[in-house]
């Protein structure tokens, strides 16, 4: 897992209103952080520290999930 690449892709997906991708990326980054993975640099600054980056990334992921949830593509159920 590359948390920086995931963070950057998450921001791109949000900007492009790609809600399924936003949901996928936010969940992946949250799982990584929950397992103790290092956070991405959220603002590109070193002086704020990893705790700041982790907290900002977690909150941004929850915000992304909240925005994506009502907009996600509804998957069609297969016809039995």
C-alpha positions as a printed Julia matrix, in Angstrom:
80×3 Matrix{Float64}:
   0.0     0.0     0.0
   1.29    3.4    -0.94
  -0.67    5.78    1.28
   0.56    8.85   -0.6
  -0.61    7.48   -3.95
  -3.92    6.46   -2.36
  -4.36    9.93   -0.84
  -3.62   11.65   -4.14
  -5.98    9.29   -6.01
  -8.67    9.92   -3.38
  -8.44   13.67   -3.92
  -8.59   13.16   -7.69
 -11.64   10.89   -7.37
 -13.4    13.46   -5.17
 -12.67   16.26   -7.62
 -13.95   14.16  -10.53
 -17.06   13.05   -8.6
 -16.1     9.4    -9.09
 -18.08    8.21   -6.08
 -17.45    4.46   -6.29
 -13.71    5.09   -6.58
 -13.87    7.65   -3.75
 -15.53    5.09   -1.51
 -12.99    2.39   -2.43
  -9.96    4.61   -1.84
 -11.25    6.11    1.43
 -11.92    2.64    2.84
  -8.5     1.39    1.74
  -6.7     4.31    3.34
  -8.69    3.99    6.57
  -7.88    0.28    6.75
  -4.19    1.05    6.22
  -4.18    3.68    8.96
  -6.2     1.46   11.34
  -3.52   -1.23   10.99
  -0.86    1.25   12.07
   0.37    2.21    8.61
   2.1     5.53    8.2
  -0.04    8.42    6.95
   0.3    10.34    3.71
   1.57   13.89    3.74
  -1.78   15.63    3.55
  -0.58   19.2     3.15
   2.97   18.6     1.94
   4.49   19.99    5.13
   6.86   18.21    7.48
   6.63   20.62   10.4
   3.09   19.56   11.43
   4.07   15.96   12.12
   2.68   12.52   11.4
  -0.08   12.77   14.01
  -1.5    15.79   12.22
  -1.3    14.03    8.86
  -2.95   10.91   10.29
  -5.79   12.87   11.91
  -6.39   14.93    8.8
  -6.35   11.86    6.55
  -8.8     9.98    8.78
 -11.22   12.9     8.92
 -10.93   13.49    5.18
 -11.67    9.8     4.52
 -14.82    9.97    6.64
 -15.87   13.16    4.85
 -15.22   11.48    1.49
 -17.32    8.47    2.51
 -20.16   10.72    3.63
 -20.11   12.56    0.3
 -19.83    9.38   -1.76
 -22.4     7.24    0.04
 -25.6     8.87   -1.25
 -24.16    9.32   -4.73
 -22.67    5.89   -5.36
 -23.83    3.98   -8.38
 -26.5     1.55   -7.4
 -25.44   -1.87   -8.47
 -28.09   -3.86  -10.24
 -29.07   -7.16   -8.76
 -28.68  -10.11  -11.11
 -31.88  -11.55  -12.47
 -32.39  -15.01  -11.05
